[in-house]
Amino acid sequence: MGPVVEKLEREYPNVNFVYVDSDDQPALPQRYGVLGLPTLILFKQGKPLDPLVGAQPETNIRTYIEK
């Protein structure tokens, strides 16, 4: 998903993309109930929205961001 997310980072400059290495930060996935990798979680006003779990095509990620 890396290349797709990098492309979307350029297309959505108002969205902050943050990558978390779950091996280096094991408390974060646990805190947000991450059960599978990769997982994309959007936050709105500091609150997590429903996660998008698993490798996804660009159209799914784009729809998730725009929703």
Backbone as a printed PyTorch tensor [residue, N CA C, xyz], in Angstrom:
tensor([[[  0.8190,  -1.2010,   0.0000],
         [  0.0000,   0.0000,   0.0000],
         [  0.8570,   1.2560,   0.0000]],

        [[  2.1380,   1.1140,   0.2920],
         [  3.0190,   2.2750,   0.3970],
         [  2.9640,   3.2230,  -0.7830]],

        [[  3.1680,   2.7460,  -2.0150],
         [  3.1390,   3.6560,  -3.1590],
         [  1.7810,   4.3530,  -3.3390]],

        [[  0.7070,   3.6360,  -3.0620],
         [ -0.6330,   4.2390,  -3.1900],
         [ -0.8130,   5.3350,  -2.1530]],

        [[ -0.4290,   5.0610,  -0.9220],
         [ -0.5700,   6.0600,   0.1470],
         [  0.3200,   7.2720,  -0.1400]],

        [[  1.5140,   7.0320,  -0.6280],
         [  2.4030,   8.1500,  -0.9800],
         [  1.7870,   9.0230,  -2.0670]],

        [[  1.1300,   8.4110,  -3.0350],
         [  0.4440,   9.1680,  -4.0890],
         [ -0.6910,   9.9960,  -3.4780]],

        [[ -1.4520,   9.3820,  -2.6050],
         [ -2.5820,  10.0910,  -1.9970],
         [ -2.1180,  11.2080,  -1.0740]],

        [[ -0.9570,  11.0450,  -0.4670],
         [ -0.3920,  12.1220,   0.3590],
         [ -0.2160,  13.3960,  -0.4700]],

        [[  0.2280,  13.2330,  -1.7040],
         [  0.4250,  14.3910,  -2.5850],
         [ -0.9080,  14.9820,  -3.0330]],

        [[ -1.9070,  14.1420,  -3.2180],
         [ -3.2150,  14.5980,  -3.6990],
         [ -4.0860,  15.2130,  -2.6040]],

        [[ -3.8210,  14.8650,  -1.3730],
         [ -4.6130,  15.3630,  -0.2470],
         [ -3.6890,  16.0820,   0.7360]],

        [[ -3.2400,  17.2870,   0.3960],
         [ -2.3030,  17.9960,   1.2710],
         [ -2.9120,  18.3990,   2.6150]],

        [[ -4.2360,  18.4120,   2.7120],
         [ -4.8850,  18.7730,   3.9690],
         [ -5.0380,  17.5800,   4.9200]],

        [[ -4.5880,  16.3980,   4.4710],
         [ -4.6400,  15.1930,   5.2960],
         [ -3.2210,  14.8710,   5.7440]],

        [[ -3.0380,  14.6660,   7.0410],
         [ -1.7290,  14.2720,   7.5760],
         [ -1.6500,  12.7530,   7.6210]],

        [[ -0.7010,  12.2020,   6.9100],
         [ -0.4840,  10.7600,   6.9080],
         [  0.6680,  10.4570,   7.8650]],

        [[  0.4460,   9.5110,   8.7580],
         [  1.4620,   9.1360,   9.7320],
         [  1.6220,   7.6180,   9.6710]],

        [[  2.8520,   7.1920,   9.5520],
         [  3.1490,   5.7630,   9.5290],
         [  3.6310,   5.3510,  10.9070]],

        [[  3.1250,   4.2250,  11.3890],
         [  3.5300,   3.7150,  12.6940],
         [  4.1130,   2.3180,  12.4890]],

        [[  5.3140,   2.1110,  12.9980],
         [  5.9310,   0.7890,  12.9840],
         [  5.4370,   0.0580,  14.2310]],

        [[  4.5940,  -0.9320,  14.0290],
         [  3.9740,  -1.6130,  15.1690],
         [  4.9860,  -2.3780,  16.0140]],

        [[  6.1510,  -2.6920,  15.4510],
         [  7.1870,  -3.3400,  16.2520],
         [  7.8490,  -2.3360,  17.1900]],

        [[  8.0140,  -1.0940,  16.7240],
         [  8.6330,  -0.0620,  17.5520],
         [  7.6470,   0.5770,  18.5230]],

        [[  6.3700,   0.5870,  18.1670],
         [  5.3370,   1.2320,  18.9820],
         [  4.1820,   0.2560,  19.2480]],

        [[  4.4070,  -0.8400,  19.9420],
         [  3.3580,  -1.8530,  20.0990],
         [  2.1280,  -1.3810,  20.8770]],

        [[  2.2470,  -0.3390,  21.6580],
         [  1.0920,   0.1360,  22.4290],
         [  0.0550,   0.8140,  21.5380]],

        [[  0.4830,   1.4440,  20.4580],
         [ -0.4720,   2.1550,  19.5910],
         [ -1.4550,   1.2110,  18.9010]],

        [[ -1.0040,   0.1570,  18.2470],
         [ -1.9820,  -0.7620,  17.6540],
         [ -2.9300,  -1.3530,  18.7010]],

        [[ -2.3920,  -1.6520,  19.8540],
         [ -3.2290,  -2.1980,  20.9170],
         [ -4.2650,  -1.1640,  21.3580]],

        [[ -3.8440,   0.0710,  21.4900],
         [ -4.7380,   1.1510,  21.9350],
         [ -5.9260,   1.3300,  20.9980]],

        [[ -5.6790,   1.1440,  19.6930],
         [ -6.7370,   1.3640,  18.7090],
         [ -7.3470,   0.0740,  18.1840]],

        [[ -7.0460,  -1.0460,  18.8150],
         [ -7.6750,  -2.3080,  18.4670],
         [ -7.2790,  -2.8490,  17.1020]],

        [[ -6.0680,  -2.5660,  16.6680],
         [ -5.6020,  -3.0480,  15.3700],
         [ -5.3900,  -4.5590,  15.4630]],

        [[ -6.0710,  -5.2820,  14.5690],
         [ -5.9710,  -6.7420,  14.5730],
         [ -5.2110,  -7.2750,  13.3730]],

        [[ -5.0620,  -6.4650,  12.3370],
         [ -4.3590,  -6.9030,  11.1370],
         [ -3.5930,  -5.7570,  10.5240]],

        [[ -2.5610,  -6.1260,   9.7750],
         [ -1.7370,  -5.1100,   9.1160],
         [ -1.7790,  -5.3390,   7.6140]],

        [[ -1.7810,  -4.3100,   6.8420],
         [ -1.7980,  -2.9070,   7.2550],
         [ -3.1980,  -2.4740,   7.6770]],

        [[ -3.2410,  -1.4540,   8.4960],
         [ -4.5010,  -0.8390,   8.9220],
         [ -4.3830,   0.6620,   8.7470]],

        [[ -5.4200,   1.2510,   8.1640],
         [ -5.4740,   2.6940,   7.9780],
         [ -6.5920,   3.2200,   8.8680]],

        [[ -6.2450,   4.1650,   9.7320],
         [ -7.2450,   4.7600,  10.6280],
         [ -7.2470,   6.2650,  10.3860]],

        [[ -8.4010,   6.7990,  10.0820],
         [ -8.5510,   8.2470,   9.9720],
         [ -9.0370,   8.7820,  11.3090]],

        [[ -8.5750,   9.9690,  11.6280],
         [ -9.0040,  10.6470,  12.8480],
         [ -9.7020,  11.9300,  12.4480]],

        [[-10.8120,  12.2070,  13.0970],
         [-11.5320,  13.4570,  12.8740],
         [-11.7260,  14.1080,  14.2240]],

        [[-11.1980,  15.3140,  14.3540],
         [-11.2390,  16.0530,  15.6070],
         [-10.6540,  15.2190,  16.7500]],

        [[ -9.5690,  14.4950,  16.4350],
         [ -8.8550,  13.7190,  17.4300],
         [ -9.4520,  12.3710,  17.7670]],

        [[-10.5570,  12.0130,  17.1290],
         [-11.2020,  10.7370,  17.4240],
         [-11.0540,   9.7910,  16.2240]],

        [[-10.7020,   8.5160,  16.5070],
         [-10.5320,   7.5730,  15.4010],
         [-11.8680,   7.1980,  14.7700]],

        [[-11.8400,   7.0780,  13.4580],
         [-12.9990,   6.5870,  12.7180],
         [-12.7980,   5.1010,  12.4620]],

        [[-13.7760,   4.4500,  11.8830],
         [-13.6540,   3.0190,  11.6030],
         [-12.4050,   2.7540,  10.7660]],

        [[-11.6330,   1.7380,  11.1320],
         [-10.3970,   1.4500,  10.4040],
         [-10.6600,   0.7620,   9.0670]],

        [[ -9.7030,   0.8890,   8.1880],
         [ -9.6840,   0.1740,   6.9140],
         [ -8.5570,  -0.8450,   7.0500]],

        [[ -8.9080,  -2.1210,   7.0830],
         [ -7.9430,  -3.1720,   7.4010],
         [ -7.5760,  -3.9650,   6.1490]],

        [[ -6.2960,  -4.2730,   6.0410],
         [ -5.7990,  -5.0830,   4.9380],
         [ -5.3610,  -4.2390,   3.7550]],

        [[ -4.6060,  -4.8510,   2.8730],
         [ -4.1590,  -4.1630,   1.6620],
         [ -5.3840,  -3.8370,   0.8170]],

        [[ -5.4820,  -2.5940,   0.4000],
         [ -6.6560,  -2.1130,  -0.3260],
         [ -6.2410,  -1.4690,  -1.6390]],

        [[ -7.1060,  -1.5450,  -2.6370],
         [ -6.8230,  -0.8210,  -3.8730],
         [ -6.9900,   0.6860,  -3.6500]],

        [[ -6.3880,   1.4500,  -4.5320],
         [ -6.4300,   2.9130,  -4.4140],
         [ -7.8540,   3.4430,  -4.3130]],

        [[ -8.7680,   2.8980,  -5.0880],
         [-10.1520,   3.4070,  -5.0670],
         [-10.7750,   3.2730,  -3.6810]],

        [[-10.5110,   2.1780,  -2.9860],
         [-11.0620,   1.9980,  -1.6340],
         [-10.4790,   3.0110,  -0.6560]],

        [[ -9.1830,   3.2370,  -0.7580],
         [ -8.5340,   4.1870,   0.1520],
         [ -9.0320,   5.5990,  -0.1270]],

        [[ -9.1460,   5.9410,  -1.4060],
         [ -9.6390,   7.2670,  -1.7900],
         [-11.0580,   7.4860,  -1.2690]],

        [[-11.9270,   6.4880,  -1.4310],
         [-13.3130,   6.5710,  -0.9330],
         [-13.3210,   6.7320,   0.5790]],

        [[-12.4550,   5.9980,   1.2620],
         [-12.3520,   6.0710,   2.7180],
         [-11.9530,   7.4740,   3.1680]],

        [[-10.9850,   8.0730,   2.4840],
         [-10.5290,   9.4240,   2.8360],
         [-11.6280,  10.4430,   2.5630]],

        [[-12.2880,  10.3330,   1.4410],
         [-13.2940,  11.3290,   1.0480],
         [-14.5700,  11.2170,   1.8590]],

        [[-14.8090,  10.0500,   2.4120],
         [-16.0040,   9.8360,   3.2390],
         [-15.8580,  10.6310,   4.5140]]])
